[in-house]
Amino acid sequence: MHPSTLVILNPTSGRGTDPAEFSATVRESLPCRVALTQGEGDAARLAAEGVEAGATRIVAAGGDGTVRGVVEGMVRAGSDAASTPELGLIPLGTGNDLARTVGIPLQLKRAVALLAASSATRPLDLLRVTRDGSESWAANAVVVGNGARLGTVLDSDDKTFWGPLSYLRSAVEVVVDLQPVSVLWQLDDEEARAFEVLNVVAANGAGAGRGVPIAPGADPFDGQLDAVMIENAPSGQIVQIGTALLAGGDADAAAYHRRAARRVRMESRQGPLPVSIDGEPVEAEVLAVELVAGRLRLVVEPDEGGTSFFGGRTSTDDSSS
């Protein structure tokens, strides 16, 4: 039991959650305090306050944006993994991409049951993101290019109305109008090189946009990030790459590049780049993403089960409890 557990609920995640019903459901098996976000920055603020108040476990109840906010607050308030509370997940968003990769159940009661029963944790890698000199944190992935444009054509009303189909709807809009961007690309201490790219991903997790594979098999516990680049290329090669990724593997195509690294740096050669940080659309002219290994302890299943499509443990969309 975890009486010093703080649950941070974003009631607007996904199609919305009734706070009273949520609190009653969670407290049936998990002693905790529930705090609600009401606006931008609240998840990070509440998480930092939880660290300072001595919580031993902080649970992000929401989508990937909520997870990112909670992670941000925990990292800024705690000096290292040992002195920072455990991180728990209750996936309530439209995408829930980190939860999918690491095998957290996508049903409320099952996710709560895991938190109530498990004292097992694994050291979760995080991404330190420096965007035009400003530092922030991410848990799942940083995307540059056309993948990042999904967030600019997808707003909260779309997510509420369309639910899981919102990502597919937005993807169609982007795919019919792919726009290459010109960047200088650098991995670790290698020499920077110029590319015309359609998409660049610094991946900690394996999927984005509700589980669409961006780096199949990527492991957020392995101490390295997966750098994926898709160069501008003829449509036939792009279809080949997309087909391979959707099938859960890497593409055997000249325009597809994937490398393990600790740091990725991108500099625009044409003005601000479209960027998505755990689903949040922003822009940057200079962007650096550095992996910080084992920065938080993530609550996981007490034993290792099967593997998910992306390499983590099994999760499912079945809404039964």
C-alpha positions as a Markdown table, in Angstrom:
| # | Residue | x | y | z |
|---|---|---|---|---|
| 1 | Met | 0.0 | 0.0 | 0.0 |
| 2 | His | 1.2 | 3.5 | -0.8 |
| 3 | Pro | -0.5 | 6.1 | 1.6 |
| 4 | Ser | 2.0 | 8.7 | 0.4 |
| 5 | Thr | 0.9 | 8.4 | -3.2 |
| 6 | Leu | -0.1 | 11.6 | -5.1 |
| 7 | Val | -2.2 | 11.1 | -8.2 |
| 8 | Ile | -2.2 | 14.1 | -10.6 |
| 9 | Leu | -5.3 | 13.9 | -12.8 |
| 10 | Asn | -5.8 | 15.9 | -16.0 |
| 11 | Pro | -9.7 | 15.7 | -16.2 |
| 12 | Thr | -9.6 | 16.9 | -19.8 |
| 13 | Ser | -7.3 | 14.1 | -21.2 |
| 14 | Gly | -8.8 | 11.9 | -23.8 |
| 15 | Arg | -12.6 | 12.4 | -23.9 |
| 16 | Gly | -12.6 | 13.7 | -20.4 |
| 17 | Thr | -12.8 | 12.2 | -16.9 |
| 18 | Asp | -15.2 | 12.9 | -14.1 |
| 19 | Pro | -13.0 | 13.7 | -11.1 |
| 20 | Ala | -15.4 | 12.4 | -8.5 |
| 21 | Glu | -15.9 | 9.1 | -10.3 |
| 22 | Phe | -12.2 | 8.8 | -10.9 |
| 23 | Ser | -11.3 | 9.5 | -7.3 |
| 24 | Ala | -13.8 | 7.0 | -6.0 |
| 25 | Thr | -12.6 | 4.3 | -8.4 |
| 26 | Val | -8.9 | 4.8 | -7.6 |
| 27 | Arg | -9.4 | 5.0 | -3.8 |
| 28 | Glu | -11.2 | 1.6 | -3.8 |
| 29 | Ser | -7.8 | -0.1 | -4.0 |
| 30 | Leu | -5.1 | 2.7 | -3.8 |
| 31 | Pro | -4.8 | 5.0 | -0.8 |
| 32 | Cys | -3.8 | 8.3 | -2.3 |
| 33 | Arg | -4.4 | 12.0 | -2.6 |
| 34 | Val | -5.8 | 13.2 | -5.9 |
| 35 | Ala | -4.9 | 16.6 | -7.3 |
| 36 | Leu | -6.5 | 18.1 | -10.4 |
| 37 | Thr | -4.8 | 20.1 | -13.2 |
| 38 | Gln | -6.7 | 23.1 | -14.4 |
| 39 | Gly | -4.4 | 24.7 | -16.9 |
| 40 | Glu | -1.0 | 24.7 | -18.5 |
| 41 | Gly | 1.9 | 24.1 | -16.2 |
| 42 | Asp | -0.2 | 22.6 | -13.4 |
| 43 | Ala | 1.0 | 19.1 | -13.8 |
| 44 | Ala | 4.6 | 20.1 | -13.4 |
| 45 | Arg | 3.8 | 22.4 | -10.4 |
| 46 | Leu | 1.8 | 19.8 | -8.6 |
| 47 | Ala | 4.5 | 17.2 | -9.2 |
| 48 | Ala | 7.2 | 19.5 | -7.8 |
| 49 | Glu | 5.0 | 20.2 | -4.8 |
| 50 | Gly | 4.5 | 16.5 | -4.3 |
| 51 | Val | 8.3 | 15.9 | -4.3 |
| 52 | Glu | 8.8 | 18.7 | -1.8 |
| 53 | Ala | 6.0 | 17.4 | 0.4 |
| 54 | Gly | 7.6 | 13.9 | 0.7 |
| 55 | Ala | 5.4 | 11.8 | -1.6 |
| 56 | Thr | 7.0 | 8.4 | -2.3 |
| 57 | Arg | 5.1 | 7.9 | -5.5 |
| 58 | Ile | 3.6 | 10.3 | -8.0 |
| 59 | Val | 1.1 | 9.1 | -10.6 |
| 60 | Ala | 0.4 | 10.8 | -13.9 |
| 61 | Ala | -3.3 | 10.2 | -14.7 |
| 62 | Gly | -3.8 | 11.6 | -18.2 |
| 63 | Gly | -2.2 | 11.4 | -21.7 |
| 64 | Asp | 1.4 | 11.8 | -22.8 |
| 65 | Gly | 1.3 | 15.6 | -22.2 |
| 66 | Thr | 0.3 | 15.0 | -18.6 |
| 67 | Val | 3.1 | 12.5 | -18.2 |
| 68 | Arg | 5.6 | 15.0 | -19.6 |
| 69 | Gly | 4.4 | 17.7 | -17.2 |
| 70 | Val | 4.6 | 15.4 | -14.2 |
| 71 | Val | 8.1 | 14.2 | -15.3 |
| 72 | Glu | 9.2 | 17.8 | -15.7 |
| 73 | Gly | 8.1 | 18.8 | -12.2 |
| 74 | Met | 9.6 | 15.6 | -10.6 |
| 75 | Val | 13.0 | 16.0 | -12.3 |
| 76 | Arg | 13.3 | 19.7 | -11.4 |
| 77 | Ala | 12.4 | 19.1 | -7.7 |
| 78 | Gly | 14.4 | 15.9 | -7.2 |
| 79 | Ser | 18.2 | 15.8 | -7.6 |
| 80 | Asp | 18.5 | 12.2 | -8.8 |
| 81 | Ala | 16.5 | 9.0 | -9.2 |
| 82 | Ala | 17.1 | 7.8 | -5.6 |
| 83 | Ser | 15.8 | 11.0 | -4.1 |
| 84 | Thr | 12.9 | 11.4 | -6.4 |
| 85 | Pro | 9.5 | 9.6 | -5.9 |
| 86 | Glu | 8.5 | 6.7 | -8.1 |
| 87 | Leu | 6.6 | 7.5 | -11.2 |
| 88 | Gly | 3.3 | 5.7 | -11.9 |
| 89 | Leu | 1.0 | 5.9 | -14.9 |
| 90 | Ile | -2.8 | 5.8 | -15.3 |
| 91 | Pro | -3.3 | 6.2 | -19.1 |
| 92 | Leu | -6.3 | 8.4 | -19.8 |
| 93 | Gly | -5.3 | 10.2 | -23.0 |
| 94 | Thr | -5.9 | 9.7 | -26.7 |
| 95 | Gly | -2.3 | 8.5 | -27.5 |
| 96 | Asn | -0.9 | 7.0 | -24.3 |
| 97 | Asp | 2.3 | 6.2 | -26.2 |
| 98 | Leu | 4.7 | 5.7 | -23.3 |
| 99 | Ala | 2.3 | 3.5 | -21.5 |
| 100 | Arg | 1.9 | 1.3 | -24.6 |
| 101 | Thr | 5.7 | 0.9 | -24.9 |
| 102 | Val | 6.2 | -0.1 | -21.3 |
| 103 | Gly | 3.2 | -2.3 | -21.0 |
| 104 | Ile | 1.0 | -0.4 | -18.6 |
| 105 | Pro | -2.7 | -1.5 | -18.9 |
| 106 | Leu | -4.8 | 1.0 | -20.8 |
| 107 | Gln | -7.9 | 0.4 | -18.7 |
| 108 | Leu | -8.4 | 2.5 | -15.6 |
| 109 | Lys | -9.1 | -0.3 | -13.1 |
| 110 | Arg | -6.3 | -2.5 | -14.3 |
| 111 | Ala | -3.8 | 0.3 | -14.2 |
| 112 | Val | -4.9 | 1.2 | -10.7 |
| 113 | Ala | -4.7 | -2.5 | -9.7 |
| 114 | Leu | -1.1 | -2.6 | -10.9 |
| 115 | Leu | -0.2 | 0.4 | -8.8 |
| 116 | Ala | -1.9 | -1.0 | -5.8 |
| 117 | Ala | -0.2 | -4.4 | -6.1 |
| 118 | Ser | 3.3 | -3.6 | -7.4 |
| 119 | Ser | 6.4 | -2.4 | -5.6 |
| 120 | Ala | 8.5 | -3.2 | -8.6 |
| 121 | Thr | 10.2 | -0.4 | -10.5 |
| 122 | Arg | 12.5 | 0.0 | -13.4 |
| 123 | Pro | 15.0 | 2.8 | -14.1 |
| 124 | Leu | 13.3 | 4.9 | -16.8 |
| 125 | Asp | 15.4 | 6.9 | -19.3 |
| 126 | Leu | 14.4 | 10.5 | -20.0 |
| 127 | Leu | 15.1 | 13.0 | -22.8 |
| 128 | Arg | 16.6 | 16.4 | -21.9 |
| 129 | Val | 15.5 | 18.8 | -24.6 |
| 130 | Thr | 17.3 | 22.1 | -25.3 |
| 131 | Arg | 15.2 | 24.2 | -27.7 |
| 132 | Asp | 16.8 | 27.5 | -28.8 |
| 133 | Gly | 18.6 | 27.6 | -25.4 |
| 134 | Ser | 15.6 | 26.7 | -23.3 |
| 135 | Glu | 15.7 | 23.4 | -21.4 |
| 136 | Ser | 12.8 | 21.0 | -20.9 |
| 137 | Trp | 12.2 | 17.2 | -20.5 |
| 138 | Ala | 10.4 | 14.5 | -22.4 |
| 139 | Ala | 9.6 | 10.9 | -21.6 |
| 140 | Asn | 8.6 | 9.4 | -25.0 |
| 141 | Ala | 9.9 | 11.1 | -28.2 |
| 142 | Val | 10.9 | 14.3 | -29.9 |
| 143 | Val | 9.8 | 14.6 | -33.5 |
| 144 | Val | 10.9 | 17.1 | -36.1 |
| 145 | Gly | 9.3 | 17.6 | -39.5 |
| 146 | Asn | 6.1 | 16.2 | -40.9 |
| 147 | Gly | 5.5 | 14.0 | -37.9 |
| 148 | Ala | 5.5 | 17.1 | -35.7 |
| 149 | Arg | 3.0 | 18.8 | -38.0 |
| 150 | Leu | 0.3 | 16.4 | -36.7 |
| 151 | Gly | 0.0 | 18.5 | -33.6 |
| 152 | Thr | -0.6 | 21.7 | -35.6 |
| 153 | Val | -3.6 | 20.2 | -37.4 |
| 154 | Leu | -4.9 | 18.4 | -34.3 |
| 155 | Asp | -6.4 | 20.4 | -31.5 |
| 156 | Ser | -8.1 | 19.4 | -28.2 |
| 157 | Asp | -11.6 | 19.7 | -29.7 |
| 158 | Asp | -10.5 | 17.2 | -32.4 |
| 159 | Lys | -9.2 | 14.8 | -29.8 |
| 160 | Thr | -12.4 | 15.1 | -27.8 |
| 161 | Phe | -14.7 | 14.6 | -30.8 |
| 162 | Trp | -12.8 | 12.1 | -32.8 |
| 163 | Gly | -11.1 | 10.2 | -29.9 |
| 164 | Pro | -8.6 | 7.6 | -31.2 |
| 165 | Leu | -9.5 | 8.4 | -34.8 |
| 166 | Ser | -8.2 | 11.9 | -34.4 |
| 167 | Tyr | -4.6 | 10.9 | -35.1 |
| 168 | Leu | -5.6 | 9.0 | -38.2 |
| 169 | Arg | -7.6 | 12.0 | -39.5 |
| 170 | Ser | -4.7 | 14.4 | -38.9 |
| 171 | Ala | -2.1 | 11.9 | -40.4 |
| 172 | Val | -4.1 | 11.9 | -43.7 |
| 173 | Glu | -3.9 | 15.7 | -43.8 |
| 174 | Val | -0.2 | 15.6 | -43.4 |
| 175 | Val | 0.6 | 12.7 | -45.7 |
| 176 | Val | -1.1 | 14.2 | -48.7 |
| 177 | Asp | 1.2 | 17.3 | -48.3 |
| 178 | Leu | 4.6 | 16.1 | -47.1 |
| 179 | Gln | 7.0 | 19.1 | -46.7 |
| 180 | Pro | 10.8 | 18.5 | -46.6 |
| 181 | Val | 12.9 | 20.6 | -44.2 |
| 182 | Ser | 16.6 | 21.3 | -44.5 |
| 183 | Val | 18.7 | 20.5 | -41.4 |
| 184 | Leu | 22.2 | 20.0 | -40.1 |
| 185 | Trp | 22.1 | 16.7 | -38.2 |
| 186 | Gln | 24.7 | 15.6 | -35.7 |
| 187 | Leu | 24.9 | 12.5 | -33.5 |
| 188 | Asp | 27.0 | 12.5 | -30.4 |
| 189 | Asp | 30.4 | 14.0 | -31.3 |
| 190 | Glu | 30.3 | 13.1 | -34.9 |
| 191 | Glu | 30.6 | 15.8 | -37.6 |
| 192 | Ala | 27.3 | 17.6 | -38.5 |
| 193 | Arg | 25.9 | 16.8 | -42.0 |
| 194 | Ala | 23.3 | 18.5 | -44.1 |
| 195 | Phe | 20.1 | 16.7 | -45.1 |
| 196 | Glu | 16.7 | 17.3 | -46.7 |
| 197 | Val | 14.4 | 15.4 | -44.4 |
| 198 | Leu | 10.8 | 14.5 | -44.1 |
| 199 | Asn | 11.0 | 13.3 | -40.5 |
| 200 | Val | 13.5 | 13.1 | -37.7 |
| 201 | Val | 12.8 | 11.3 | -34.4 |
| 202 | Ala | 14.8 | 11.2 | -31.1 |
| 203 | Ala | 12.9 | 8.2 | -29.6 |
| 204 | Asn | 12.9 | 6.9 | -26.1 |
| 205 | Gly | 9.7 | 5.0 | -26.6 |
| 206 | Ala | 8.7 | 3.0 | -29.6 |
| 207 | Gly | 5.5 | 4.7 | -30.9 |
| 208 | Ala | 3.8 | 8.1 | -31.1 |
| 209 | Gly | 0.4 | 9.2 | -32.2 |
| 210 | Arg | -1.5 | 6.4 | -30.5 |
| 211 | Gly | 1.1 | 3.7 | -31.0 |
| 212 | Val | 2.2 | 4.4 | -34.6 |
| 213 | Pro | 5.7 | 2.9 | -34.8 |
| 214 | Ile | 8.4 | 5.5 | -34.9 |
| 215 | Ala | 11.3 | 3.3 | -33.7 |
| 216 | Pro | 10.1 | -0.3 | -33.5 |
| 217 | Gly | 11.5 | -2.1 | -30.5 |
| 218 | Ala | 12.9 | 1.0 | -28.8 |
| 219 | Asp | 13.4 | 0.4 | -25.1 |
| 220 | Pro | 13.1 | 3.3 | -22.6 |
| 221 | Phe | 15.1 | 1.3 | -20.1 |
| 222 | Asp | 18.2 | 0.6 | -22.2 |
| 223 | Gly | 20.3 | 3.7 | -21.7 |
| 224 | Gln | 20.3 | 4.9 | -25.3 |
| 225 | Leu | 18.0 | 6.9 | -27.5 |
| 226 | Asp | 17.0 | 5.8 | -31.0 |
| 227 | Ala | 17.7 | 8.4 | -33.7 |
| 228 | Val | 15.6 | 7.9 | -36.8 |
| 229 | Met | 15.8 | 10.0 | -39.9 |
| 230 | Ile | 13.8 | 9.8 | -43.1 |
| 231 | Glu | 15.3 | 11.7 | -46.0 |
| 232 | Asn | 13.2 | 13.3 | -48.7 |
| 233 | Ala | 12.8 | 10.7 | -51.4 |
| 234 | Pro | 10.5 | 9.5 | -54.2 |
| 235 | Ser | 7.0 | 8.4 | -53.1 |
| 236 | Gly | 7.7 | 4.7 | -53.7 |
| 237 | Gln | 10.5 | 4.7 | -51.2 |
| 238 | Ile | 8.4 | 6.6 | -48.7 |
| 239 | Val | 5.7 | 4.0 | -49.0 |
| 240 | Gln | 8.2 | 1.3 | -48.5 |
| 241 | Ile | 9.5 | 2.9 | -45.3 |
| 242 | Gly | 6.0 | 3.5 | -44.0 |
| 243 | Thr | 5.0 | -0.1 | -44.7 |
| 244 | Ala | 8.0 | -1.5 | -42.9 |
| 245 | Leu | 7.5 | 0.7 | -39.8 |
| 246 | Leu | 3.8 | -0.2 | -39.6 |
| 247 | Ala | 4.7 | -3.8 | -39.8 |
| 248 | Gly | 6.9 | -3.3 | -36.7 |
| 249 | Gly | 10.4 | -3.3 | -38.4 |
| 250 | Asp | 13.0 | -1.1 | -39.8 |
| 251 | Ala | 13.0 | -0.2 | -43.5 |
| 252 | Asp | 15.6 | -1.4 | -46.0 |
| 253 | Ala | 15.7 | 1.8 | -47.9 |
| 254 | Ala | 18.4 | 4.4 | -48.8 |
| 255 | Ala | 16.3 | 7.2 | -47.3 |
| 256 | Tyr | 15.9 | 5.5 | -43.9 |
| 257 | His | 18.5 | 5.9 | -41.2 |
| 258 | Arg | 18.4 | 4.6 | -37.6 |
| 259 | Arg | 21.2 | 4.8 | -35.1 |
| 260 | Ala | 21.6 | 4.4 | -31.4 |
| 261 | Ala | 23.0 | 7.5 | -29.7 |
| 262 | Arg | 23.2 | 9.5 | -26.5 |
| 263 | Arg | 22.7 | 12.9 | -28.1 |
| 264 | Val | 21.1 | 14.3 | -31.3 |
| 265 | Arg | 21.5 | 17.9 | -32.4 |
| 266 | Met | 19.5 | 19.5 | -35.3 |
| 267 | Glu | 20.0 | 23.0 | -36.7 |
| 268 | Ser | 17.6 | 24.5 | -39.2 |
| 269 | Arg | 18.9 | 25.8 | -42.5 |
| 270 | Gln | 15.6 | 27.4 | -43.5 |
| 271 | Gly | 13.9 | 29.0 | -40.4 |
| 272 | Pro | 11.9 | 27.5 | -37.5 |
| 273 | Leu | 11.4 | 23.8 | -37.6 |
| 274 | Pro | 8.1 | 22.1 | -36.6 |
| 275 | Val | 8.8 | 20.1 | -33.5 |
| 276 | Ser | 6.7 | 17.9 | -31.3 |
| 277 | Ile | 7.8 | 17.1 | -27.7 |
| 278 | Asp | 5.8 | 14.3 | -26.4 |
| 279 | Gly | 2.9 | 15.5 | -28.6 |
| 280 | Glu | 3.2 | 19.2 | -27.8 |
| 281 | Pro | 3.7 | 21.2 | -31.0 |
| 282 | Val | 6.4 | 23.9 | -30.8 |
| 283 | Glu | 9.1 | 25.3 | -33.1 |
| 284 | Ala | 12.9 | 25.5 | -32.9 |
| 285 | Glu | 15.8 | 26.6 | -35.0 |
| 286 | Val | 18.4 | 24.8 | -32.9 |
| 287 | Leu | 17.3 | 21.6 | -31.1 |
| 288 | Ala | 19.4 | 19.2 | -29.0 |
| 289 | Val | 18.1 | 16.0 | -27.4 |
| 290 | Glu | 20.2 | 14.2 | -24.8 |
| 291 | Leu | 19.3 | 10.9 | -23.2 |
| 292 | Val | 19.6 | 10.8 | -19.4 |
| 293 | Ala | 19.7 | 7.1 | -18.4 |
| 294 | Gly | 17.6 | 5.9 | -15.5 |
| 295 | Arg | 16.5 | 9.3 | -14.3 |
| 296 | Leu | 13.2 | 8.2 | -12.8 |
| 297 | Arg | 12.0 | 4.9 | -11.3 |
| 298 | Leu | 8.8 | 3.7 | -13.1 |
| 299 | Val | 6.3 | 1.4 | -11.4 |
| 300 | Val | 5.9 | -1.7 | -13.6 |
| 301 | Glu | 4.3 | -5.1 | -13.4 |
| 302 | Pro | 5.8 | -7.2 | -10.6 |
| 303 | Asp | 7.0 | -9.8 | -13.0 |
| 304 | Glu | 8.0 | -9.8 | -16.7 |
| 305 | Gly | 5.1 | -10.8 | -18.9 |
| 306 | Gly | 5.0 | -11.1 | -22.7 |
| 307 | Thr | 6.2 | -8.5 | -25.1 |
| 308 | Ser | 4.1 | -5.8 | -26.8 |
| 309 | Phe | 4.1 | -5.1 | -30.5 |
| 310 | Phe | 6.8 | -2.5 | -29.8 |
| 311 | Gly | 9.0 | -4.5 | -27.5 |
| 312 | Gly | 7.6 | -3.6 | -24.1 |
| 313 | Arg | 5.3 | -5.7 | -22.1 |
| 314 | Thr | 1.8 | -6.4 | -23.3 |
| 315 | Ser | -0.9 | -3.7 | -23.2 |
| 316 | Thr | -4.4 | -3.8 | -24.8 |
| 317 | Asp | -7.2 | -1.4 | -25.8 |
| 318 | Asp | -9.9 | -3.7 | -24.6 |
| 319 | Ser | -12.1 | -1.5 | -22.4 |
| 320 | Ser | -13.4 | -4.3 | -20.2 |
| 321 | Ser | -12.4 | -4.1 | -16.5 |
